[in-house]
Amino acid sequence: MADETQEAGGVHFPFPFPPYSIQKDFMAELYQVLEAGKIGIFESPTGTGKSLSLICGALTWLRDFEQRKRQEEARCLLEPRAGPLPEGQDLRPATPSSCRAPPTAPRPGGEPDWVTQFVQRKEERDLAERVKEEQIRRRKREERLQQMRHNTQLKHAARRRRQEEEETEALLRLSREMLAEGPGAEQLEQLEPGEEELVLAEYASDEERRATRGADEDEEDLEEEHVMKIYYCSRTHSQLAQFVQEVRKSPFGKETRLVTLGSRQNLCVNEDVRGLGSVQLINDRCVEMQRSRPESKSGAEADEPKRRRREGRAACPFHGREQTQLLRDEILVEAKDMEQLLALGREARGCPYYGSRLAIPAAQLVVLPYPMLLHAATRQAAGVRLQGQVVIIDEAHNLIDTITGIHSTAVSGSQLCQAHSQLLQYMERYRKRLKAKNLMYIKQILYLLEKFVAVLGGNIKQNPNTQSLSQTGTELKTINDFLFQSQVDNINLFKVQRYCERSKVSRKLCGFTERYGAVLPPPREPSGLAGLQRFLQSVQPAVSEAPAAPLEEAEVGPTRAASPLMHIEGFLAALTTASQDGRVILSRQGSLSQSSLKFLLLNPAVHFAQVVKECRAVVIAGGTMQPVSDFREQLLACAGAEAERVVEFSCGHVIPPDNILPLVLCSGPTSQPLEFTYQKRALPALVDETGRILCNLCSVVPGGLVCFFPSYEYQHQVLAHWDKSGMLARLAVRKKIFQEPRKASQVEQVLAAYARCIKSCRQAGGPVTGALLLSVVGGKM
């Protein structure tokens, strides 16, 4: 049962159990930060219920905000002159700004009073109409979701429609085969491109005709207005799934419209597309399948043979209008994590990626990983709009490093040479078909690749694996210095980047190399087929270097390799950053293939500024946020946040001081000094002394015991030594030994078995008094 806890200011926070005092303070401070539109840095140690405090505090504020919004709309309809702000906007008094003049402001040009009054009344009427439309949309959405919750007939009807569509597709395929094999086959082959669909359309039902509409028209019908929402992001998908489960257990679990976002690689249910492996290939193939519509054929496609035109041009069977609508509504009915979304998509034969995207406008809580929020291009592609919304960044102790890592990129010498070879062959094959402008940009990219290899000390015409560099070492350059040294300062990188984005040249290279990679002669090498094969094999990573895939992953089949030009496009985009905000590292190793160019972002505030500027409020939370000065100075101040807008909150631990006894051991039972430096930590005497300390502790400490190692490798080394010396057997006499798994999916199983062992040993008695858990600092635990 939820326990209503009244806080300062008369705010009631529903909570699943009686909260601690620090949880009450946390929720009250969070409420004030969101209400005032500030930036809060919240520090709450592990074990204090931070996630639950974030959920109850933020959703309580959102509940109150929506209630005030409805009251404001009702007042607007009764009193037309006092209109509310649009959906998602701030309800607080307007900040002093000259950019938004009130409706009663004097009009320029000395207009008469009756003109000013007419314009003002028209604005009031338009505002009232918008409020009415918004109420109608909200009422329809609530009624639709209510029906989805309590009426299963809609789901059964949708399943029947899907079965009918599958039967229609089967009949359509059968009709094609009958026409192809029957007496009208010759006439069918003589039809012009596009007329074949008209003949076969006579065998299609009305549902089939409706399914062939354009995707743009469908998305217009499904688009909704964005309501006020909270964006919650964390580091890993497992943390996001845990947060979703916490929301489901909270008092807001049944009434909150929650959407979990992910990439196509994580949410795609089309096995043919998932099998591509590469993120970029999956994205490009998905976009290509959405454009595969029967009525949209260009002249170039019409000239191709019919059989070739059909290959790879099929539309995705999971991206239908009705399936996407149904999936969107089912997502909003009940909170679901990523695994539940995938299961729902397979059952409904709908795309979870597009279904979750369409559910964003009506969602109240959007759960997404770091890159989808902190990377502007990814954020825009996912349909995330931050204007006037609330953002909560959890596990933010490494936020600065995360932003830096997301926007830093590297390319190797092998990728530069391989991209140059592929692009040069592409240009030579299609030179007569390329426009002069496209040919110019391709030559500029080839020139850039050649100069990047030259600045590393290599030759673009030679094998990168066999090229030994005369000069080795590492150089750190500003962006401008690197461009001058590479002799590419005369090329407009912004235009080149824009051309790569619009032309999709890297995606074209993927299909080009897949089709012609083993046929075309190598550039500037008259050695024939064998020379090209040797060159392409030389720039690919050795097969022996890749770890063996598990059985369940190996059965998926071979994955297509992404074009190296995709990585280089990211590097070119990074070079358009301001010179003072980044550096280029030239790493010259023994050979060109081992050398690399890396862009390092120095000022993460450049990419965080848009989040601070657009959002109503930003909450940065974590277990350990010290030093807070790093967030204030390196991130928030440089991003344009005023000092008075930043609020700090830190709470203590819920464990009483009497329950904690910190001790530092300098030596063991035999007076062996405990000096765990890298040079001495592998000494047998030190490892044996550590084992004796653990044996003594296991003899006197009841229940559970946890021992942390600095790394997995050192843990394996110590356990191997203890196994040979018999120390591991001595430990097993008193405690059952558990090890931290390397897979995140197995963590819960190990912890559950560890807890069950302690409980059973306590009840049964005997020599085994509990369990010993061996973990790793910074690992999965």
C-alpha positions, 0 to 999 in steps of 0.5 A: 500500500502506498504511504502518503507522506506530507512534506513541506509546502503541503506536497504529498508523495506516494511511496510504496513503504514508509520512507526514510527521512533522507528520502523525504528530503530528497523528494522534497528538494527534487520537487522544488528543483523541477517546480523552479526550473533549475539544475539539480546535482543530487548525491545519494549513496548506494542503498538509500533508494535513490531510484525510488525517490527519483520516481516518486518525487518526479512523478508527483511533480508531473501529476501536480503539473498536469492537474494545474494544466487542466485547471488552467485550460478550464479557466481559459475556456471560461475566461477567454482573456486568461489563456494557458500556455501551450502543452509542454510549456512552463506554468510559472510566471514568465521570465522577463524577456523582450522576445515574447510580448503580451497580447496587450502590447501596443502594435507598431505603426500607430494602428487604431484601437479597434484594430488592436482589439480585433487582433487581440480577440482573434488571438484569444479565440485561436488560443481557445480553439487550440485548447479545445482541440488539445482537450479532444485529443487528450480525451480520445487518447485516454479513451483509447488506452482505457479500452486497451486496458479493459477490453481484449476485443481490440487485440483479438480484432487486430490479430484477426486483421493480421491473419487476414493480411497474411492470407491476402499476401499468400493469395497475392503470391499465388496469383503472381505464380499462376500468372507467371506460369499460365497462358498470360505469362508472356503478356505479363513479361511484356508489361512496362515497369509499374503495369505489373502491379496494376494487373496483380492488384486486381487480386488484392483486397482493399486491405492490401491496397491500403497497406501500399500507401506511403510511409509519410502519409501514415506517420502524419496520421499517427503524429500527436502533440508532445505533452510534458514528459520526463526523460530518464537516462542511464548508462546501460540497458540493464540499469534502464530495465531495473528502473522500469521494474521500479516504476512498475512497483511504485504507486505510479506504475499503473497510471504512468505512460512509460516508453523505453527507447533503444536503437534499431540494433536492440529493438529490431524484430526482423531477423534478416535485418538483425543478421547484418550485425553492424549498427550502421548497416542495420540502420541503412537497411531499415531506412531502405526498406521503408522507402521500398514502396510499389508506387515509388519507382524512379526512372533508373530503377525502371530500366533495370531488369525486373528480377534485379529490381525485386532483390533487396527491395521488399518492404519490412513486414513489421512496419505496417500502419495498423500494427504500429498503431496497435503497438504504440497503444499497447506500449502506452498502456503498461510500462515495459522494458526492452525485452518485453518490447521485443516480445510484444513486437514479435507477437503483434508483428509490429516494429518496436523501434517505430512503435516506441518512437510513435509513443513518445509524444503521448508518453509521460516518462521516456527511458533511454540510454545515454547516447540517445540523449547526449548525441544531437544527431541520435536524439533528432533521429529518435524523435526526442524533443527537449524543449520545455521538458524535464531531463533526469540523468542517473548514474552521472558520476562519469557524465563528463567522460561519457560525453567525451567518449561519445563524441570522440572517434578514431580511424586506423591506417587500414580503414583509410586505405580500404576506404580509398580503394573502395571509393576509387573503384566506385568512382572508376566504375560509375564515372560516366553516370555520376554528375559533375558535382558528385564527382567533385565531392568524391575526388575531394574525399579521395584527396582527404584520405590520401593526405590523412595517410600521408600525414601518418607517414604512409603511402595510399598505393601500398599495402598498409600491413607491409608499410613500415613507418620511419617515424614512430610516436604520438603527436597532439595537434589542434584541429587547425594545425592538423588540417594545415599539416595534412594540407587539407585546409583548402577543403570545406569539410562542412560541405563534404560532411553534408554531401556524405549525409545526403548521398549515403555514399558509405551505404552505397559502398557497402552494396558495391563491395559486396557485389563487385569486391572480388571482381574489379581489378585493384586500383593502379595495380595491373595484377588482376583478380589475385592482386585485389583479393590479396589486397582486400584480405590484407586490410581485413583483420585476421580471423585468428584474432577474433574470439570464437563466437558462442554457439547461439551467436555463431548460428546467426550466420555471417555478418556483413562488414560495414564500410570503413568510410562510415568511420571516416565520416564520423572523423570528418564530422568531428573535425568540424568542431571548434579548434579550441574544443578538441585535439587530434592525436596522431599515433604512429606505430610500427606499421601503417595498419597499426597507426591511427588518427583519433579526435579527442573532445576536450570541452563536453559542455559544447554538446551539453549546452543544448540540453541545458538551454532547451530543457525546463529542468535538469537533474544530475543524480548519482551515488558519488558526485564528488567533486561537484566543482567539476560538474559546475565548472567544466560542464554547467558553467561552460554550457551557459548555466547561471550559477544561481540556477544550479542547486546541490543536494547531498544526503547521508547513508541509511545505515546507522554508524553503529553498524559500520566498523572500518578497519585498515590492515597493514600486515597479516597474521605472520606479520607479512606487509600488505603492499598491493602494488603492481610490482609486488601483488603477485608475490606468493608470500603476499597472496598466501598472507591474503588467504590466511586473513580471509580464512581467519575472517571466515572463521569469526564472521557469520553469514556473508562475506565479500572480497573485492579484487582490483581486476578479473585477471588478478582475481583469476591469478590469486584463485589459481594460486590458492587452488594449488596451495590448498587455501581454496579448500580451507576457505570452502570448509567455512564458506561456500564460494561464489564468483562474480560473473562477467555477464551482466545477465547472470548477476541476479542469479549469483546474488540470489544463490548467494543470499539463499546459501546464507539463509539456509546455512543459518537455519541448518547449522553445521561447519559451513556458516555462510558464503564468500562472494569474490567480486571485482572493483568496477565490475558487474556488482 
